[in-house]
Amino acid sequence: MITHISAVYFFLGFVAALVVVELTDGKPAKKADHSSNRGIEISNPYPIQDTPQQDTFNSQRPNNNGERND
């Protein structure tokens, strides 16, 4: 005996298969052409900065003894 949840899963699978067939027009997938060796150019999105600056936020925080680092 098929339970109700099994019937629901079967129906959803059937509908999903119909959607895939309709979206692809039933044509098989084509293999990608990797024969052309195109050069990939990658830009430098984060260039190196000149010199790192002093961390001013931590110097404004108090030490364990309650004093500031001025």
Rosetta constraint file for C-alpha pairs under 8 A:
AtomPair CA 2 CA 6 HARMONIC 6.28 0.50
AtomPair CA 2 CA 7 HARMONIC 6.81 0.50
AtomPair CA 3 CA 7 HARMONIC 6.50 0.50
AtomPair CA 4 CA 8 HARMONIC 6.31 0.50
AtomPair CA 5 CA 9 HARMONIC 6.23 0.50
AtomPair CA 6 CA 10 HARMONIC 6.10 0.50
AtomPair CA 7 CA 11 HARMONIC 6.11 0.50
AtomPair CA 8 CA 12 HARMONIC 6.18 0.50
AtomPair CA 9 CA 13 HARMONIC 6.10 0.50
AtomPair CA 10 CA 14 HARMONIC 6.10 0.50
AtomPair CA 11 CA 15 HARMONIC 6.17 0.50
AtomPair CA 12 CA 16 HARMONIC 6.07 0.50
AtomPair CA 13 CA 17 HARMONIC 6.14 0.50
AtomPair CA 14 CA 18 HARMONIC 6.30 0.50
AtomPair CA 15 CA 19 HARMONIC 6.24 0.50
AtomPair CA 16 CA 20 HARMONIC 6.30 0.50
AtomPair CA 17 CA 21 HARMONIC 6.20 0.50
AtomPair CA 18 CA 22 HARMONIC 6.06 0.50
AtomPair CA 19 CA 23 HARMONIC 6.05 0.50
AtomPair CA 20 CA 24 HARMONIC 6.12 0.50
AtomPair CA 21 CA 25 HARMONIC 5.65 0.50
AtomPair CA 21 CA 26 HARMONIC 5.09 0.50
AtomPair CA 22 CA 26 HARMONIC 6.90 0.50
AtomPair CA 24 CA 28 HARMONIC 7.93 0.50
AtomPair CA 55 CA 59 HARMONIC 6.85 0.50
AtomPair CA 56 CA 60 HARMONIC 6.53 0.50
AtomPair CA 57 CA 61 HARMONIC 6.90 0.50
AtomPair CA 59 CA 68 HARMONIC 7.04 0.50
AtomPair CA 59 CA 69 HARMONIC 5.05 0.50
AtomPair CA 59 CA 70 HARMONIC 6.63 0.50
AtomPair CA 60 CA 68 HARMONIC 6.13 0.50
AtomPair CA 60 CA 69 HARMONIC 6.27 0.50
AtomPair CA 60 CA 70 HARMONIC 7.14 0.50
AtomPair CA 61 CA 68 HARMONIC 6.05 0.50
AtomPair CA 61 CA 69 HARMONIC 7.21 0.50
AtomPair CA 62 CA 66 HARMONIC 5.13 0.50
AtomPair CA 62 CA 67 HARMONIC 5.06 0.50
AtomPair CA 62 CA 68 HARMONIC 4.40 0.50
AtomPair CA 62 CA 69 HARMONIC 6.86 0.50
AtomPair CA 63 CA 67 HARMONIC 5.38 0.50
AtomPair CA 63 CA 68 HARMONIC 6.10 0.50
AtomPair CA 63 CA 69 HARMONIC 7.32 0.50
